[in-house]
């Protein structure tokens, strides 16, 4: 999500608190929020997929690969 869209989300939020939004602005705000949440989730998933854990036996295990494999089995 780019900075312009984040700025627009903030602008709509301030306007909503100050004077209210039109129906078009409410729809735009909802779409932007959904896009922001999807972007946030994708970024978080990418970070979590890159976490490596060192087990007690010294082996290194990538959590993203481990849990992706377990989801395929379910």
DSSP file (Angstrom, degrees, kcal/mol; ACC not computed):
  #  RESIDUE AA STRUCTURE BP1 BP2  ACC     N-H-->O    O-->H-N    N-H-->O    O-->H-N    TCO  KAPPA ALPHA  PHI   PSI    X-CA   Y-CA   Z-CA
    1    1 A X              0   0    0      0, 0.0     2,-0.1     0, 0.0    35,-0.0   0.000 360.0 360.0 360.0 132.0    0.0    0.0    0.0
    2    2 A X     >  -     0   0    0      1,-0.1     4,-1.7     4,-0.0     3,-0.3  -0.356 360.0-107.7 -87.9 168.1    1.5    3.3   -1.0
    3    3 A X  H  > S+     0   0    0      1,-0.2     4,-2.5     2,-0.2     5,-0.2   0.806 114.7  60.8 -64.2 -31.7    1.7    6.5    1.1
    4    4 A X  H  > S+     0   0    0      2,-0.2     4,-2.0     1,-0.2    -1,-0.2   0.909 105.9  46.4 -63.9 -41.8   -1.0    8.3   -0.9
    5    5 A X  H  > S+     0   0    0     -3,-0.3     4,-2.3     2,-0.2    -1,-0.2   0.893 112.2  50.3 -68.6 -39.2   -3.6    5.7    0.0
    6    6 A X  H  X S+     0   0    0     -4,-1.7     4,-2.2     1,-0.2    -2,-0.2   0.907 110.3  50.5 -64.2 -40.9   -2.6    5.8    3.7
    7    7 A X  H  X S+     0   0    0     -4,-2.5     4,-2.4     1,-0.2    -1,-0.2   0.886 109.6  51.0 -63.0 -38.2   -2.8    9.5    3.6
    8    8 A X  H  X S+     0   0    0     -4,-2.0     4,-2.7     2,-0.2     5,-0.2   0.895 107.8  52.5 -67.7 -39.5   -6.3    9.3    2.1
    9    9 A X  H  X S+     0   0    0     -4,-2.3     4,-2.1     1,-0.2    -2,-0.2   0.936 112.5  45.6 -58.7 -46.4   -7.4    6.8    4.8
   10   10 A X  H  X S+     0   0    0     -4,-2.2     4,-2.5     2,-0.2    -2,-0.2   0.893 111.5  52.1 -64.9 -40.3   -6.2    9.3    7.4
   11   11 A X  H  X S+     0   0    0     -4,-2.4     4,-2.4     1,-0.2    -2,-0.2   0.926 110.9  47.0 -61.7 -45.6   -7.9   12.2    5.7
   12   12 A X  H  X S+     0   0    0     -4,-2.7     4,-2.3     1,-0.2    -1,-0.2   0.862 110.7  53.3 -65.6 -35.3  -11.2   10.3    5.5
   13   13 A X  H  X S+     0   0    0     -4,-2.1     4,-1.9    -5,-0.2    -2,-0.2   0.933 110.6  45.9 -64.5 -46.0  -10.9    9.4    9.1
   14   14 A X  H  X S+     0   0    0     -4,-2.5     4,-2.1     1,-0.2    -2,-0.2   0.911 113.9  48.9 -63.1 -42.0  -10.4   13.0   10.2
   15   15 A X  H  X>S+     0   0    0     -4,-2.4     4,-2.9     1,-0.2     5,-1.9   0.887 107.8  55.3 -65.8 -37.7  -13.3   14.2    8.0
   16   16 A X  H  <5S+     0   0    0     -4,-2.3    -1,-0.2     1,-0.2    -2,-0.2   0.903 111.9  42.9 -61.1 -42.4  -15.5   11.5    9.4
   17   17 A X  H  <5S+     0   0    0     -4,-1.9    -1,-0.2    -5,-0.1    -2,-0.2   0.852 120.1  42.8 -71.3 -35.3  -14.9   12.6   13.0
   18   18 A X  H  <5S-     0   0    0     -4,-2.1    -2,-0.2    -5,-0.2    -3,-0.2   0.946 139.6 -14.1 -79.8 -51.0  -15.2   16.3   12.1
   19   19 A X  T  <5S-     0   0    0     -4,-2.9    -3,-0.2    -5,-0.2    -2,-0.1   0.505  95.0-104.8-136.4  -7.9  -18.2   16.6    9.8
   20   20 A X      < -     0   0    0     -5,-1.9     2,-0.3    -6,-0.1    -1,-0.1  -0.139  33.1 -93.2  96.0 163.5  -19.2   13.1    8.5
   21   21 A X        -     0   0    0     -5,-0.1     2,-0.1    -2,-0.1    -9,-0.0  -0.833  25.3-120.1-117.1 152.4  -18.8   11.4    5.2
   22   22 A X     >  -     0   0    0     -2,-0.3     4,-2.3     1,-0.1     5,-0.2  -0.360  39.8-101.6 -76.6 169.2  -20.9   11.1    2.1
   23   23 A X  H  > S+     0   0    0      1,-0.2     4,-2.2     2,-0.2     5,-0.2   0.889 124.3  52.1 -61.3 -39.6  -22.0    7.6    1.0
   24   24 A X  H  > S+     0   0    0      1,-0.2     4,-2.5     2,-0.2    -1,-0.2   0.910 110.4  48.1 -63.8 -41.2  -19.3    7.6   -1.7
   25   25 A X  H  > S+     0   0    0      2,-0.2     4,-2.7     1,-0.2    -2,-0.2   0.869 109.3  53.2 -68.1 -35.9  -16.6    8.5    0.8
   26   26 A X  H  X S+     0   0    0     -4,-2.3     4,-2.3     2,-0.2    -1,-0.2   0.910 110.9  46.9 -63.8 -41.4  -17.8    5.8    3.2
   27   27 A X  H  X S+     0   0    0     -4,-2.2     4,-2.3     2,-0.2    -2,-0.2   0.916 112.7  49.0 -65.6 -43.0  -17.5    3.3    0.4
   28   28 A X  H  X S+     0   0    0     -4,-2.5     4,-2.6     1,-0.2     5,-0.2   0.916 110.9  50.9 -61.3 -43.0  -14.1    4.6   -0.5
   29   29 A X  H  X S+     0   0    0     -4,-2.7     4,-2.5     1,-0.2    -2,-0.2   0.913 109.9  49.6 -61.6 -43.7  -13.0    4.4    3.1
   30   30 A X  H  X S+     0   0    0     -4,-2.3     4,-2.2     2,-0.2    -1,-0.2   0.910 112.3  47.6 -62.9 -42.6  -14.3    0.8    3.4
   31   31 A X  H  X S+     0   0    0     -4,-2.3     4,-2.3     2,-0.2    -2,-0.2   0.925 113.0  48.2 -64.5 -45.2  -12.4   -0.3    0.3
   32   32 A X  H  X S+     0   0    0     -4,-2.6     4,-2.4     1,-0.2    -2,-0.2   0.891 111.0  51.0 -63.6 -39.4   -9.2    1.4    1.4
   33   33 A X  H  X S+     0   0    0     -4,-2.5     4,-2.6     2,-0.2    -1,-0.2   0.919 109.9  49.4 -64.4 -43.0   -9.4   -0.1    4.8
   34   34 A X  H  X S+     0   0    0     -4,-2.2     4,-2.4     1,-0.2    -2,-0.2   0.910 112.1  48.6 -61.8 -41.9   -9.9   -3.6    3.3
   35   35 A X  H  X S+     0   0    0     -4,-2.3     4,-2.3     2,-0.2    -1,-0.2   0.901 111.3  50.2 -64.1 -41.0   -6.9   -3.1    1.1
   36   36 A X  H  X S+     0   0    0     -4,-2.4     4,-2.7     2,-0.2    -2,-0.2   0.922 111.1  48.3 -63.7 -44.6   -4.8   -1.8    4.1
   37   37 A X  H  X S+     0   0    0     -4,-2.6     4,-2.6     2,-0.2    -2,-0.2   0.910 111.7  49.5 -63.6 -42.6   -5.7   -4.9    6.2
   38   38 A X  H  X S+     0   0    0     -4,-2.4     4,-2.3     2,-0.2    -1,-0.2   0.909 112.5  48.0 -62.5 -42.0   -4.9   -7.3    3.3
   39   39 A X  H  X S+     0   0    0     -4,-2.3     4,-2.3     2,-0.2    -2,-0.2   0.911 111.6  50.1 -64.1 -42.9   -1.6   -5.5    2.8
   40   40 A X  H  X S+     0   0    0     -4,-2.7     4,-2.5     2,-0.2    -2,-0.2   0.921 111.3  48.5 -61.5 -45.5   -0.8   -5.7    6.5
   41   41 A X  H  X S+     0   0    0     -4,-2.6     4,-2.7     1,-0.2    -2,-0.2   0.909 111.0  50.3 -62.9 -42.8   -1.7   -9.4    6.7
   42   42 A X  H  X S+     0   0    0     -4,-2.3     4,-2.2     2,-0.2    -1,-0.2   0.908 111.9  47.7 -63.0 -41.8    0.5  -10.2    3.6
   43   43 A X  H  X S+     0   0    0     -4,-2.3     4,-2.0     2,-0.2    -2,-0.2   0.914 112.9  48.1 -65.2 -42.5    3.5   -8.3    5.1
   44   44 A X  H  X S+     0   0    0     -4,-2.5     4,-2.7     2,-0.2     5,-0.2   0.916 111.3  50.5 -64.3 -43.3    3.1  -10.0    8.5
   45   45 A X  H  X S+     0   0    0     -4,-2.7     4,-2.5     1,-0.2    -1,-0.2   0.907 109.2  51.5 -61.3 -41.9    2.8  -13.5    6.9
   46   46 A X  H  X S+     0   0    0     -4,-2.2     4,-0.6     2,-0.2    -1,-0.2   0.897 111.6  47.3 -62.8 -40.1    6.0  -12.8    4.8
   47   47 A X  H >< S+     0   0    0     -4,-2.0     3,-0.9     1,-0.2    -2,-0.2   0.928 113.6  47.0 -66.5 -44.5    7.8  -11.8    8.0
   48   48 A X  H >< S+     0   0    0     -4,-2.7     3,-1.5     1,-0.2    16,-0.3   0.851 106.0  59.2 -67.3 -33.5    6.6  -14.9    9.9
   49   49 A X  H 3< S+     0   0    0     -4,-2.5    15,-0.6     1,-0.3    16,-0.3   0.696 102.5  55.5 -67.2 -17.8    7.5  -17.2    7.0
   50   50 A X  T << S+     0   0    0     -3,-0.9     2,-0.5    -4,-0.6    -1,-0.3   0.216  79.9 114.5-100.7  14.9   11.1  -16.0    7.3
   51   51 A X    <   -     0   0    0     -3,-1.5    12,-2.5     2,-0.0    13,-0.5  -0.750  48.4-162.1 -88.8 127.8   11.6  -16.9   10.9
   52   52 A X  E     -A   62   0A   0     -2,-0.5     2,-0.4    10,-0.2    10,-0.2  -0.906   1.9-157.1-108.3 137.9   14.0  -19.7   11.6
   53   53 A X  E     -A   61   0A   0      8,-3.0     8,-2.9    -2,-0.4     2,-0.7  -0.944  10.8-140.5-116.0 134.1   14.0  -21.6   14.9
   54   54 A X  E     -A   60   0A   0     -2,-0.4     6,-0.2     6,-0.2     5,-0.1  -0.849  24.4-144.7 -93.4 117.4   17.1  -23.4   16.3
   55   55 A X    >   -     0   0    0      4,-3.1     3,-2.0    -2,-0.7    -1,-0.0  -0.246  27.6-100.2 -76.3 168.1   15.9  -26.6   17.9
   56   56 A X  T 3  S+     0   0    0      1,-0.3    -1,-0.1     2,-0.1    -2,-0.0   0.798 123.4  56.7 -59.5 -30.4   17.5  -28.2   21.0
   57   57 A X  T 3  S-     0   0    0      2,-0.1    -1,-0.3     1,-0.0     3,-0.1   0.447 121.7-106.3 -83.2   1.3   19.4  -30.6   18.8
   58   58 A X  S <  S+     0   0    0     -3,-2.0    -2,-0.1     1,-0.3     2,-0.1   0.331  76.2 134.6  94.0  -7.3   21.0  -27.7   16.9
   59   59 A X        -     0   0    0     -5,-0.1    -4,-3.1     1,-0.0     2,-0.5  -0.457  51.5-131.5 -76.0 150.3   19.0  -28.1   13.7
   60   60 A X  E     -A   54   0A   0     -6,-0.2     2,-0.4    -2,-0.1    -6,-0.2  -0.881  22.2-170.1-105.7 131.5   17.5  -25.1   12.1
   61   61 A X  E     -A   53   0A   0     -8,-2.9    -8,-3.0    -2,-0.5     2,-0.6  -0.980  17.8-139.3-126.7 128.3   13.8  -25.2   11.1
   62   62 A X  E  >  -A   52   0A   0     -2,-0.4     4,-2.1   -10,-0.2   -10,-0.2  -0.763   9.6-154.2 -86.3 122.2   12.0  -22.6    9.0
   63   63 A X  H  > S+     0   0    0    -12,-2.5     4,-2.7    -2,-0.6     5,-0.3   0.841  91.4  57.6 -67.6 -33.7    8.5  -22.0   10.5
   64   64 A X  H  > S+     0   0    0    -15,-0.6     4,-1.7   -13,-0.5    -1,-0.2   0.929 111.3  41.9 -62.1 -44.4    7.1  -20.8    7.2
   65   65 A X  H  > S+     0   0    0    -16,-0.3     4,-1.9     2,-0.2    -2,-0.2   0.885 114.3  52.9 -68.8 -38.6    8.0  -24.1    5.5
   66   66 A X  H  X S+     0   0    0     -4,-2.1     4,-1.6     1,-0.2    -2,-0.2   0.945 115.4  37.9 -64.0 -49.3    7.0  -26.2    8.5
   67   67 A X  H  X S+     0   0    0     -4,-2.7     4,-1.6     2,-0.2    -1,-0.2   0.767 112.2  57.2 -79.3 -24.1    3.5  -24.7    8.8
   68   68 A X  H  X S+     0   0    0     -4,-1.7     4,-1.4    -5,-0.3    -1,-0.2   0.895 109.0  48.0 -67.7 -39.3    2.9  -24.5    5.1
   69   69 A X  H  X S+     0   0    0     -4,-1.9     4,-1.3     1,-0.2    -2,-0.2   0.887 110.2  51.1 -67.5 -39.4    3.6  -28.2    4.9
   70   70 A X  H  X S+     0   0    0     -4,-1.6     4,-1.1     1,-0.2    -1,-0.2   0.833 107.2  53.7 -69.7 -30.6    1.2  -29.0    7.8
   71   71 A X  H  < S+     0   0    0     -4,-1.6    -1,-0.2     1,-0.2    -2,-0.2   0.856 105.4  54.2 -69.6 -34.5   -1.6  -26.9    6.1
   72   72 A X  H  < S+     0   0    0     -4,-1.4    -1,-0.2     1,-0.2    -2,-0.2   0.841 106.8  51.7 -67.8 -32.1   -1.2  -29.0    2.9
   73   73 A X  H  <        0   0    0     -4,-1.3    -1,-0.2     1,-0.2    -2,-0.2   0.781 360.0 360.0 -75.4 -26.5   -1.7  -32.2    4.9
   74   74 A X     <        0   0    0     -4,-1.1    -1,-0.2    -3,-0.1    -2,-0.2   0.480 360.0 360.0 -77.7 360.0   -4.9  -31.0    6.6
